Amino acid sequence: MSETGKDFSIRQADPKDADALAQLGARTFDETFGHLYSTENLESFQRENHDRQVYDRLLASDDCHVLVAEAPDGAMAGYAVAGPCGLPVDDPGPNDIEIKRLYVDRPYQNAGLGKALLEPLLEWCEARAPSGLYLSVYAHNHGAQRLYRRYGFDKVKEYEFLVGEHRDPEFIFRKKMEG
Ligand SMILES: CC(C)(COP(=O)(O)OP(=O)(O)OC[C@H]1O[C@@H](n2cnc3c(N)ncnc32)[C@H](O)[C@@H]1OP(=O)(O)O)[C@@H](O)C(=O)NCCC(=O)NCCS
C-alpha cells in the first residue's frame, strides 16, 4: 500500500474487485469515447472488453498486474493493467509487455491518480526486463499522450483500433529503455 498526496491508496487488485473494475472500465470508456461510436459498436466493444468475465480472467492471470486506486471511503477511483503485449508491433520481442489499461474515474481525474497508478505499474513492468514496453493510445487522446511522453514513451506506429466495426486511428507508443 502506498498513499498518494490526496489520501488515496494504491494496492494490487484481487479477485473480488472484478465487478468494480468492470463497472469503472465500462463507465470511463463510455464517458471518454462513447460519443464517437454507434450504440451497436459501443455495446459490442463493452461486451468484449469490460465484461465482468474479462476482469475475472485478468485477475486470475499470473502474467498480468492490476493495480487499483482507492478513495478514502473505499470507492474504486481508478485502475491500471499491464501484461503480455497483444499489440501489432513491428518487431515483437520474446518478453514484450503492454500497459493495457489506465483509467481514472471522471470525478477523480486530473488530481495525480493517473501518475500514482502509472509509476508503480512501470516499476512492475521494468522489473521483468521487458524486450519492449508498449501501450496503445487513441490518436486524438492528446492528454493521455502528454502523460505517457513524460514517462519516456513515444510513438512508433499508427494502426487502426476496432471498436465493434468502427475503425479508430490509434498510435502504438514504446518506452525508451535506459542503457
Ligand atoms: C488519462 C488518465 C488516466 C490520466 O489520469 P489523471 O489522474 O487524470 O492524470 P494525472 O492527474 O495523474 O496527470 C495529469 C495528466 O494526465 C493527462 N490528463 C489529464 N486529464 C486528462 C483527460 N481528461 N484525458 C486524458 N488525459 C488527461 C494530462 O497529460 C495531464 O497533465 P497535463 O494536463 O499537465 O498535460 C485519466 O484522465 C483518464 O482515465 N482518462 C480517461 C481514460 C483514458 O483516456 N485513458 C487512457 C487511455 S490510453
The ligand as an SDF file (V2000), in Angstrom:
LIG
                    3D

 48 50  0  0  0  0  0  0  0  0999 V2000
   -5.5410    9.5980  -18.8210 C   0  0  0  0  0  0  0  0  0  0  0  0
   -5.8420    9.4720  -17.3200 C   0  0  0  0  0  0  0  0  0  0  0  0
   -5.5980    8.0460  -16.8780 C   0  0  0  0  0  0  0  0  0  0  0  0
   -4.8830   10.3920  -16.5640 C   0  0  0  0  0  0  0  0  0  0  0  0
   -5.1440   10.2620  -15.1790 O   0  0  0  0  0  0  0  0  0  0  0  0
   -5.3430   11.5700  -14.2580 P   0  0  0  0  0  0  0  0  0  0  0  0
   -5.4420   11.1220  -12.8650 O   0  0  0  0  0  0  0  0  0  0  0  0
   -6.4360   12.3750  -14.8290 O   0  0  0  0  0  0  0  0  0  0  0  0
   -3.9450   12.2870  -14.5580 O   0  0  0  0  0  0  0  0  0  0  0  0
   -2.9340   12.9520  -13.5260 P   0  0  0  0  0  0  0  0  0  0  0  0
   -3.6640   13.9660  -12.7080 O   0  0  0  0  0  0  0  0  0  0  0  0
   -2.1290   11.9190  -12.8290 O   0  0  0  0  0  0  0  0  0  0  0  0
   -1.9550   13.6390  -14.5490 O   0  0  0  0  0  0  0  0  0  0  0  0
   -2.4030   14.7150  -15.2970 C   0  0  0  0  0  0  0  0  0  0  0  0
   -2.0590   14.4420  -16.7470 C   0  0  0  0  0  0  0  0  0  0  0  0
   -2.8770   13.4220  -17.2900 O   0  0  0  0  0  0  0  0  0  0  0  0
   -3.3270   13.8170  -18.5800 C   0  0  0  0  0  0  0  0  0  0  0  0
   -4.7870   14.0720  -18.4590 N   0  0  0  0  0  0  0  0  0  0  0  0
   -5.4130   14.7720  -17.5420 C   0  0  0  0  0  0  0  0  0  0  0  0
   -6.7470   14.7790  -17.7490 N   0  0  0  0  0  0  0  0  0  0  0  0
   -6.9530   14.0290  -18.8180 C   0  0  0  0  0  0  0  0  0  0  0  0
   -8.1150   13.6460  -19.5170 C   0  0  0  0  0  0  0  0  0  0  0  0
   -9.3390   14.0420  -19.1620 N   0  0  0  0  0  0  0  0  0  0  0  0
   -7.9790   12.8390  -20.5760 N   0  0  0  0  0  0  0  0  0  0  0  0
   -6.7570   12.4400  -20.9540 C   0  0  0  0  0  0  0  0  0  0  0  0
   -5.6170   12.7830  -20.3210 N   0  0  0  0  0  0  0  0  0  0  0  0
   -5.7140   13.5700  -19.2670 C   0  0  0  0  0  0  0  0  0  0  0  0
   -2.5450   15.0340  -18.9450 C   0  0  0  0  0  0  0  0  0  0  0  0
   -1.3080   14.6630  -19.5060 O   0  0  0  0  0  0  0  0  0  0  0  0
   -2.3440   15.6680  -17.5920 C   0  0  0  0  0  0  0  0  0  0  0  0
   -1.2610   16.5080  -17.4870 O   0  0  0  0  0  0  0  0  0  0  0  0
   -1.2570   17.9300  -18.2190 P   0  0  0  0  0  0  0  0  0  0  0  0
   -2.6530   18.4510  -18.2070 O   0  0  0  0  0  0  0  0  0  0  0  0
   -0.3020   18.7140  -17.3890 O   0  0  0  0  0  0  0  0  0  0  0  0
   -0.7280   17.6500  -19.5680 O   0  0  0  0  0  0  0  0  0  0  0  0
   -7.3050    9.8730  -16.9560 C   0  0  0  0  0  0  0  0  0  0  0  0
   -7.5160   11.2050  -17.2940 O   0  0  0  0  0  0  0  0  0  0  0  0
   -8.3390    9.0200  -17.6230 C   0  0  0  0  0  0  0  0  0  0  0  0
   -8.6750    7.9610  -17.1150 O   0  0  0  0  0  0  0  0  0  0  0  0
   -8.8910    9.4810  -18.7670 N   0  0  0  0  0  0  0  0  0  0  0  0
   -9.9360    8.7630  -19.4480 C   0  0  0  0  0  0  0  0  0  0  0  0
   -9.4850    7.3980  -19.9540 C   0  0  0  0  0  0  0  0  0  0  0  0
   -8.2330    7.4970  -20.7960 C   0  0  0  0  0  0  0  0  0  0  0  0
   -8.1230    8.3280  -21.7060 O   0  0  0  0  0  0  0  0  0  0  0  0
   -7.2890    6.5900  -20.5150 N   0  0  0  0  0  0  0  0  0  0  0  0
   -6.0660    6.4770  -21.2730 C   0  0  0  0  0  0  0  0  0  0  0  0
   -6.3370    5.5120  -22.3650 C   0  0  0  0  0  0  0  0  0  0  0  0
   -4.8580    5.2480  -23.3180 S   0  0  0  0  0  0  0  0  0  0  0  0
  1  2  1  0
  2  3  1  0
  2  4  1  0
  2 36  1  0
  4  5  1  0
  5  6  1  0
  6  7  2  0
  6  8  1  0
  6  9  1  0
  9 10  1  0
 10 11  2  0
 10 12  1  0
 10 13  1  0
 13 14  1  0
 14 15  1  0
 15 16  1  0
 15 30  1  0
 16 17  1  0
 17 18  1  0
 17 28  1  0
 18 19  1  0
 18 27  1  0
 19 20  2  0
 20 21  1  0
 21 22  1  0
 21 27  2  0
 22 23  1  0
 22 24  2  0
 24 25  1  0
 25 26  2  0
 26 27  1  0
 28 29  1  0
 28 30  1  0
 30 31  1  0
 31 32  1  0
 32 33  2  0
 32 34  1  0
 32 35  1  0
 36 37  1  0
 36 38  1  0
 38 39  2  0
 38 40  1  0
 40 41  1  0
 41 42  1  0
 42 43  1  0
 43 44  2  0
 43 45  1  0
 45 46  1  0
 46 47  1  0
 47 48  1  0
M  END
$$$$
